[in-house]
């Protein structure tokens, strides 16, 4: 099952290198999504990091204006 959600990309970060001999190469999106306020126990937004492939994907955001509204 595939589902999409509405969110705002509020940041992007990358890392390519080694930590304690283990290789890492990733791009992560920091996405703010609205909390479900219908139950009366949450307000505002929550930010979560999502993997977005390798560090090469970071390049496509270099000229972006944040936040970016997106269907994820």
Steps between C-alpha positions, in 0.01 A plus 500: 500500500632842406374811671590865471486778754515877484801654672751780491865430432663734751858382452735260323829354617759265357792292615757303307789347687602242756424466867706244690594332171143468372407686179195727494352693207157651547269795449223566752198725476369670813123511454241679714158336498189625677397313812148358521315753714159333467536311829587814695838372621739638237560835332749629245751296305758229547833483315638165385808403298448281194773329299520632144763291326867592479676829571481577126128580546597799717608693190145544370412707809792746488295776338168416669305742717391335826252390616383299200139375494503143371300182456719229647 
